[in-house]
Amino acid sequence: MTARVGVPGVRTKTRDIARAAVRAELAQMAFDLFLREGFEKVTLDDLATAAGVSRSTFLRYFGSKEEAVLSVLEAHGEQVADAVRARPAEEDDWTALRRGLDAAIEHYRQDPNQALTTTRLILGTPALCARQLEKQRGWLPALANALAERTDSPQLVTLDISVKAAAALACLNIALDYWTASDGDLDLVDLLDQAFAALSPRQGDRTQAN
């Protein structure tokens, strides 16, 4: 009899897919419960009971209540950095950052209703808002490195590069604030364009000239 030999890579990929599916299902369940009961009132035990799993099992997928909500956004930092790194070398930094942020707002464009509900929950919950800002701060090194590396002659991350990366994320947050306040009626792309235009070098030159 010939023994069947498994393929480790296939098994690993299958496990990863299964884990991602369970994680997504738990995240949606948690999100629905937060909307019904209020984020602050729901405990980890409540989440585990609603999901029909033990507390320890839930914590294997999410280390905290905050992570159960913010997991949908966790890949954005890496996606934006990759998008910035892929921009043409001759493109100015500010334009590269603006175009790179398209990767972050794609989620909002694909499912605006779900994105609006999620953003409202985050902005209306101090713990979630603080954790989201903390996560974004963690994006900064990767974003600054991507900006420095995308040219034909990669450079070290300088102060001005770090400032540009931080300003770009501030523009994203302000655009999202205005978009959420409008109940999604305003166009998020236009809002982000306007935010970037307000800080563009040419806009700054015009302001000084006046």
Backbone as numpy.savetxt, mean C-alpha at the origin, in Angstrom:
# Nx Ny Nz CAx CAy CAz Cx Cy Cz
7.80 -51.71 -8.10 6.95 -50.52 -8.10 7.83 -49.27 -8.10
7.49 -48.34 -8.93 8.26 -47.11 -9.02 7.69 -46.08 -8.06
8.55 -45.57 -7.20 8.10 -44.58 -6.23 7.80 -43.27 -6.92
6.75 -42.61 -6.49 6.40 -41.32 -7.03 7.24 -40.25 -6.33
7.88 -39.48 -7.09 8.74 -38.44 -6.54 8.03 -37.09 -6.64
7.82 -36.47 -5.54 7.17 -35.17 -5.56 8.13 -34.09 -6.02
7.59 -33.00 -6.45 8.39 -31.86 -6.88 8.30 -30.79 -5.81
9.41 -30.56 -5.08 9.35 -29.61 -3.96 8.83 -28.24 -4.36
9.27 -27.74 -5.51 8.83 -26.42 -5.94 7.34 -26.34 -6.15
6.76 -27.40 -6.71 5.32 -27.43 -6.95 4.57 -27.47 -5.63
5.07 -28.32 -4.70 4.41 -28.43 -3.39 4.44 -27.09 -2.67
5.59 -26.43 -2.71 5.72 -25.14 -2.04 4.78 -24.11 -2.64
4.71 -24.09 -3.98 3.84 -23.13 -4.64 2.38 -23.40 -4.29
2.00 -24.68 -4.23 0.63 -25.03 -3.89 0.30 -24.59 -2.47
1.24 -24.81 -1.54 1.02 -24.39 -0.15 0.89 -22.87 -0.07
1.72 -22.16 -0.82 1.67 -20.70 -0.79 0.33 -20.19 -1.32
-0.17 -20.82 -2.38 -1.46 -20.42 -2.94 -2.58 -20.68 -1.94
-2.52 -21.85 -1.31 -3.55 -22.20 -0.33 -3.51 -21.26 0.86
-2.31 -20.94 1.32 -2.18 -20.02 2.46 -2.70 -18.63 2.09
-2.39 -18.18 0.88 -2.85 -16.86 0.44 -4.37 -16.82 0.37
-4.98 -17.91 -0.07 -6.44 -17.97 -0.17 -7.08 -17.91 1.21
-6.52 -18.67 2.16 -7.05 -18.65 3.53 -6.87 -17.27 4.15
-5.71 -16.67 3.91 -5.42 -15.34 4.46 -6.40 -14.30 3.92
-6.67 -14.38 2.63 -7.62 -13.44 2.02 -9.02 -13.62 2.60
-9.41 -14.88 2.82 -10.73 -15.15 3.37 -10.85 -14.65 4.81
-9.79 -14.87 5.61 -9.79 -14.38 6.98 -9.82 -12.85 7.02
-9.08 -12.22 6.12 -9.04 -10.76 6.08 -10.41 -10.19 5.75
-11.11 -10.79 4.80 -12.43 -10.31 4.43 -13.42 -10.49 5.57
-13.33 -11.64 6.24 -14.20 -11.89 7.38 -13.95 -10.86 8.48
-12.67 -10.59 8.77 -12.32 -9.61 9.80 -12.82 -8.22 9.42
-12.64 -7.87 8.16 -13.06 -6.56 7.68 -14.57 -6.38 7.85
-15.34 -7.39 7.47 -16.79 -7.33 7.60 -17.20 -7.17 9.07
-16.50 -7.88 9.95 -16.83 -7.79 11.38 -16.48 -6.41 11.94
-15.36 -5.87 11.50 -14.98 -4.51 11.94 -16.03 -3.48 11.51
-16.55 -3.64 10.30 -17.55 -2.69 9.81 -18.84 -2.79 10.62
-19.22 -4.01 10.99 -20.47 -4.21 11.72 -20.35 -3.76 13.17
-19.24 -4.14 13.82 -19.13 -3.96 15.26 -18.25 -2.78 15.67
-17.40 -2.31 14.77 -16.44 -1.27 15.13 -15.09 -1.87 15.44
-14.06 -1.30 14.88 -12.72 -1.89 15.02 -12.30 -2.03 16.47
-12.52 -1.00 17.27 -12.04 -1.01 18.66 -12.77 -2.05 19.51
-14.01 -2.35 19.17 -14.79 -3.28 19.99 -14.46 -4.74 19.71
-13.96 -5.03 18.52 -13.69 -6.42 18.13 -12.33 -6.86 18.67
-12.30 -8.01 19.33 -11.05 -8.55 19.87 -10.52 -9.65 18.95
-9.30 -10.06 19.21 -8.72 -11.18 18.46 -9.53 -12.45 18.69
-10.03 -12.63 19.91 -10.86 -13.80 20.20 -12.16 -13.74 19.38
-12.73 -12.55 19.25 -13.94 -12.40 18.43 -13.65 -12.80 16.98
-12.50 -12.36 16.46 -12.14 -12.69 15.08 -11.96 -14.19 14.90
-11.27 -14.82 15.86 -11.05 -16.25 15.76 -12.37 -17.02 15.82
-13.25 -16.60 16.72 -14.56 -17.27 16.84 -15.36 -17.12 15.56
-15.39 -15.91 15.01 -16.15 -15.67 13.78 -15.61 -16.49 12.62
-14.29 -16.71 12.62 -13.67 -17.47 11.54 -13.73 -18.97 11.77
-14.08 -19.38 12.99 -14.13 -20.80 13.31 -12.76 -21.43 13.45
-11.79 -20.61 13.92 -10.44 -21.12 14.13 -9.99 -20.71 15.52
-8.87 -21.26 15.98 -8.34 -20.87 17.27 -7.65 -19.52 17.16
-7.47 -18.88 18.30 -6.76 -17.60 18.33 -5.34 -17.75 17.77
-4.67 -18.83 18.15 -3.29 -19.04 17.68 -3.25 -19.25 16.17
-4.27 -19.91 15.61 -4.32 -20.09 14.16 -4.49 -18.75 13.46
-5.39 -17.93 13.99 -5.59 -16.61 13.39 -4.31 -15.80 13.43
-3.58 -15.89 14.54 -2.35 -15.12 14.69 -1.22 -15.64 13.79
-1.35 -16.85 13.30 -0.35 -17.34 12.34 -0.48 -16.62 11.00
-1.67 -16.13 10.72 -1.90 -15.41 9.46 -1.75 -13.90 9.63
-2.16 -13.41 10.79 -2.08 -11.97 11.06 -1.58 -11.77 12.48
-0.55 -10.96 12.62 0.01 -10.74 13.94 -0.79 -9.81 14.82
-1.77 -9.11 14.22 -2.57 -8.16 14.98 -3.86 -7.87 14.23
-4.80 -7.19 14.89 -6.03 -6.76 14.22 -5.71 -5.82 13.07
-4.75 -4.93 13.31 -4.39 -3.96 12.28 -3.92 -4.64 11.00
-3.13 -5.69 11.16 -2.60 -6.39 9.98 -3.71 -7.05 9.17
-4.78 -7.44 9.83 -5.90 -8.07 9.12 -6.55 -7.08 8.15
-6.51 -5.79 8.47 -7.07 -4.77 7.60 -6.06 -4.31 6.56
-4.83 -4.08 7.00 -3.82 -3.46 6.15 -3.10 -4.44 5.24
-3.38 -5.72 5.39 -2.68 -6.72 4.57 -2.92 -6.49 3.08
-4.08 -5.94 2.73 -4.40 -5.71 1.31 -3.47 -4.66 0.71
-2.84 -3.85 1.56 -1.98 -2.77 1.08 -0.49 -3.09 1.23
-0.16 -4.24 1.82 1.22 -4.47 2.22 2.20 -4.58 1.06
1.72 -4.97 -0.12 2.63 -5.13 -1.26 2.85 -3.83 -2.02
2.13 -2.77 -1.66 2.18 -1.54 -2.44 3.57 -0.91 -2.45
4.26 -0.93 -1.32 5.57 -0.31 -1.26 6.54 -0.92 -2.25
6.60 -2.23 -2.28 7.48 -2.92 -3.22 7.05 -2.69 -4.66
5.75 -2.68 -4.90 5.26 -2.46 -6.27 5.62 -1.06 -6.76
5.48 -0.07 -5.91 5.82 1.30 -6.30 7.32 1.42 -6.56
8.13 0.83 -5.70 9.59 0.88 -5.89 9.98 0.22 -7.21
9.40 -0.92 -7.52 9.70 -1.60 -8.78 9.28 -0.74 -9.97
8.12 -0.09 -9.85 7.63 0.75 -10.94 8.54 1.96 -11.16
9.02 2.56 -10.07 9.93 3.70 -10.19 11.24 3.26 -10.81
11.76 2.12 -10.38 13.03 1.61 -10.91 12.95 1.34 -12.41
11.76 1.02 -12.88 11.59 0.68 -14.29 11.36 1.90 -15.18
11.24 3.07 -14.60 11.01 4.27 -15.40 12.25 4.62 -16.23
12.07 5.29 -17.37 13.21 5.64 -18.24 14.25 6.47 -17.50
15.52 6.21 -17.78 16.61 6.90 -17.09 16.58 8.40 -17.33
16.10 8.81 -18.51 16.11 10.24 -18.83 14.96 11.00 -18.18
14.03 10.29 -17.55 12.88 10.94 -16.94 13.29 11.60 -15.63
12.76 12.79 -15.34 13.12 13.45 -14.09 12.54 12.70 -12.90
13.16 12.88 -11.74 12.78 12.12 -10.55 11.31 12.29 -10.18
10.82 13.52 -10.22 9.45 13.80 -9.78 8.43 13.10 -10.68
8.69 13.09 -11.99 7.79 12.39 -12.91 7.86 10.89 -12.68
9.06 10.37 -12.45 9.22 8.94 -12.19 8.45 8.51 -10.95
8.49 9.34 -9.92 7.75 9.04 -8.69 6.24 9.07 -8.94
5.80 10.08 -9.68 4.36 10.17 -9.97 3.89 8.95 -10.73
4.61 8.57 -11.75 4.22 7.41 -12.55 4.34 6.12 -11.73
5.32 6.06 -10.86 5.48 4.88 -10.02 4.30 4.67 -9.08
3.71 5.78 -8.62 2.58 5.67 -7.69 1.31 5.15 -8.36
1.31 5.07 -9.69 0.18 4.44 -10.37 -0.02 3.01 -9.88
1.10 2.36 -9.50 1.01 0.99 -8.99 0.24 0.93 -7.68
0.35 2.00 -6.87 -0.34 2.02 -5.58 -1.82 2.31 -5.72
-2.18 3.13 -6.71 -3.59 3.52 -6.81 -4.39 2.59 -7.74
-3.73 1.61 -8.33 -4.44 0.68 -9.21 -5.53 -0.05 -8.45
-5.25 -0.42 -7.20 -6.24 -1.10 -6.36 -7.49 -0.24 -6.19
-7.31 1.06 -6.03 -8.44 1.97 -5.84 -9.25 2.12 -7.13
-8.59 1.99 -8.26 -9.27 2.13 -9.54 -10.01 0.85 -9.93
-9.47 -0.30 -9.55 -10.09 -1.57 -9.92 -11.37 -1.83 -9.13
-11.35 -1.51 -7.85 -12.52 -1.76 -6.99 -12.73 -0.54 -6.10
-13.22 0.56 -6.68 -13.31 1.81 -5.91 -14.23 1.72 -4.70
-15.30 0.96 -4.78 -16.22 0.87 -3.64 -15.56 0.20 -2.44
-14.89 -0.94 -2.70 -14.20 -1.63 -1.61 -13.05 -0.78 -1.09
-12.32 -0.14 -2.00 -11.19 0.69 -1.60 -11.66 1.87 -0.75
-12.79 2.45 -1.12 -13.32 3.59 -0.36 -13.73 3.16 1.04
-14.37 2.02 1.14 -14.78 1.51 2.46 -13.56 1.23 3.33
-12.53 0.62 2.73 -11.31 0.32 3.47 -10.61 1.60 3.93
-10.52 2.58 3.03 -9.84 3.83 3.36 -10.58 4.58 4.46
-11.91 4.56 4.41 -12.70 5.21 5.46 -12.42 4.56 6.81
-12.37 3.23 6.82 -12.11 2.53 8.07 -10.73 2.89 8.61
-9.74 2.94 7.74 -8.37 3.26 8.17 -8.29 4.68 8.71
-8.81 5.64 7.93 -8.71 7.04 8.33 -9.55 7.34 9.57
-10.61 6.58 9.78 -11.48 6.81 10.93 -11.07 6.05 12.18
-9.99 5.28 12.10 -9.53 4.48 13.24 -8.10 4.87 13.56
-7.86 5.58 14.67 -6.50 6.05 14.99 -5.43 4.95 14.95
-5.74 3.77 15.47 -4.74 2.70 15.49 -4.38 2.25 14.08
-5.37 2.17 13.21 -5.12 1.76 11.83 -4.37 2.85 11.08
-4.76 4.09 11.29 -4.12 5.21 10.61 -2.65 5.29 11.00
-2.36 5.14 12.29 -0.98 5.19 12.76 -0.16 4.03 12.19
-0.75 2.85 12.16 -0.04 1.68 11.65 0.21 1.81 10.15
-0.74 2.39 9.41 -0.56 2.58 7.98 0.57 3.58 7.71
0.62 4.65 8.47 1.70 5.63 8.30 3.05 5.00 8.65
3.06 4.14 9.64 4.28 3.43 10.01 4.74 2.52 8.87
3.78 1.84 8.25 4.11 0.98 7.12 4.68 1.81 5.97
4.05 2.94 5.70 4.53 3.79 4.61 5.94 4.30 4.88
6.24 4.58 6.13 7.59 5.01 6.48 8.59 3.91 6.13
8.14 2.67 6.26 8.99 1.55 5.89 9.21 1.44 4.39
8.33 2.07 3.60 8.51 2.06 2.14 9.65 2.98 1.70
9.94 4.00 2.51 10.84 5.07 2.08 12.22 4.60 1.62
12.92 3.72 2.37 14.24 3.30 1.91 14.21 2.63 0.54
13.22 1.75 0.32 13.12 1.06 -0.97 12.80 2.04 -2.09
11.94 2.99 -1.79 11.55 3.98 -2.80 12.73 4.89 -3.15
13.46 5.33 -2.13 14.62 6.19 -2.37 15.71 5.42 -3.13
15.93 4.17 -2.77 16.91 3.35 -3.48 16.52 3.16 -4.94
15.24 2.93 -5.18 14.77 2.74 -6.56 15.01 4.00 -7.37
14.80 5.15 -6.77 15.01 6.41 -7.46 16.49 6.61 -7.78
17.35 6.21 -6.87 18.79 6.37 -7.08 19.34 5.38 -8.09
18.71 4.21 -8.19 19.24 3.14 -9.03 18.74 3.18 -10.46
17.73 3.98 -10.77 17.08 3.85 -12.07 17.84 4.54 -13.18
18.84 5.35 -12.85 19.59 6.06 -13.89 20.65 5.16 -14.50
21.24 5.61 -15.61 22.31 4.84 -16.24 23.53 4.75 -15.34
23.70 5.73 -14.47 24.81 5.74 -13.52 24.22 5.79 -12.11
23.90 4.62 -11.54 23.27 4.59 -10.22 24.07 5.41 -9.20
23.35 6.11 -8.33 23.99 6.98 -7.34 23.58 6.56 -5.94
24.28 7.13 -4.96 23.92 6.89 -3.58 22.65 7.67 -3.25
21.93 7.19 -2.24 20.73 7.89 -1.80 21.16 9.17 -1.07
20.79 10.29 -1.62 21.14 11.58 -1.04 19.95 12.17 -0.29
20.19 13.28 0.38 19.12 13.93 1.13 17.97 14.34 0.21
18.30 14.90 -0.96 17.23 15.36 -1.85 16.40 14.21 -2.39
17.04 13.06 -2.61 16.29 11.88 -3.07 15.34 11.39 -1.98
15.82 11.36 -0.74 14.97 10.94 0.37 13.79 11.89 0.57
14.04 13.19 0.41 12.97 14.18 0.55 11.93 14.00 -0.55
12.39 13.77 -1.77 11.46 13.57 -2.88 10.58 12.35 -2.64
11.18 11.25 -2.17 10.41 10.03 -1.90 9.36 10.27 -0.83
9.75 10.97 0.25 8.81 11.26 1.32 7.70 12.20 0.84
8.06 13.17 0.03 7.05 14.11 -0.49 6.06 13.40 -1.40
6.53 12.45 -2.17 5.65 11.70 -3.06 4.60 10.93 -2.26
5.01 10.31 -1.16 4.06 9.58 -0.32 3.08 10.54 0.36
3.56 11.73 0.72 2.67 12.73 1.30 1.61 13.15 0.29
2.02 13.30 -0.97 1.06 13.64 -2.03 0.00 12.55 -2.16
0.43 11.29 -2.09 -0.51 10.17 -2.18 -1.52 10.23 -1.05
-1.04 10.46 0.17 -1.95 10.49 1.33 -2.95 11.64 1.26
-2.48 12.79 0.82 -3.38 13.95 0.72 -4.42 13.72 -0.38
-3.99 13.16 -1.51 -4.94 12.84 -2.58 -5.99 11.86 -2.09
-5.57 10.87 -1.31 -6.52 9.89 -0.77 -7.47 10.54 0.23
-6.97 11.49 1.02 -7.84 12.21 1.96 -8.96 12.94 1.21
-8.58 13.64 0.15 -9.58 14.40 -0.63 -10.54 13.45 -1.35
-10.00 12.36 -1.86 -10.84 11.38 -2.57 -11.87 10.77 -1.63
-11.43 10.42 -0.42 -12.33 9.83 0.56 -13.38 10.83 1.02
-12.96 12.07 1.24 -13.90 13.12 1.68 -14.98 13.38 0.63
-14.65 13.12 -0.65 -15.64 13.34 -1.72 -16.51 12.11 -1.93
-16.36 11.09 -1.07 -17.08 9.82 -1.24 -16.74 9.15 -2.56
-15.52 9.37 -3.03 -15.06 8.74 -4.26 -15.54 9.43 -5.52
-16.21 10.57 -5.38 -16.71 11.28 -6.57 -15.59 11.94 -7.36
-14.59 12.45 -6.66 -13.46 13.06 -7.36 -12.56 11.98 -7.94
-11.87 12.30 -9.02 -11.00 11.34 -9.68 -9.66 11.29 -8.94
-9.30 10.11 -8.45 -8.09 9.96 -7.65 -6.83 10.27 -8.47
-6.83 9.90 -9.73 -5.67 10.18 -10.59 -5.49 11.69 -10.73
-6.58 12.41 -10.95 -6.50 13.86 -11.07 -6.02 14.49 -9.76
-6.52 13.99 -8.65 -6.09 14.52 -7.36 -4.60 14.31 -7.13
-4.11 13.14 -7.51 -2.68 12.87 -7.33 -1.85 13.75 -8.27
-2.34 13.94 -9.48 -1.66 14.84 -10.42 -1.58 16.26 -9.86
-2.69 16.72 -9.28 -2.73 18.06 -8.71 -1.77 18.20 -7.53
-1.72 17.16 -6.70 -0.82 17.19 -5.55 0.64 17.28 -6.00
0.98 16.50 -7.01 2.35 16.53 -7.53 2.65 17.86 -8.20
1.67 18.41 -8.91 1.87 19.70 -9.59 2.14 20.81 -8.59
1.53 20.72 -7.42 1.72 21.76 -6.40 3.16 21.81 -5.90
3.87 20.68 -6.01 5.26 20.61 -5.54 6.26 20.46 -6.67
5.80 20.57 -7.88 6.73 20.40 -9.01 7.73 21.56 -9.03
8.96 21.32 -9.47 9.96 22.39 -9.52 9.47 23.60 -10.31
8.77 23.36 -11.40 8.31 24.48 -12.22 7.26 25.30 -11.47
6.37 24.60 -10.72 5.38 25.32 -9.91 6.08 26.15 -8.84
7.11 25.56 -8.24 7.85 26.28 -7.22 8.53 27.51 -7.79
9.06 27.39 -9.01 9.71 28.54 -9.65 8.70 29.66 -9.89
7.49 29.29 -10.32 6.46 30.31 -10.59 6.06 31.01 -9.29
5.96 30.24 -8.19 5.58 30.82 -6.92 6.61 31.84 -6.46
7.91 31.49 -6.61 8.96 32.40 -6.21 8.95 33.65 -7.06
8.66 33.46 -8.34 8.67 34.58 -9.26 7.58 35.58 -8.91
6.45 35.07 -8.38 5.36 35.96 -8.01 5.64 36.66 -6.68
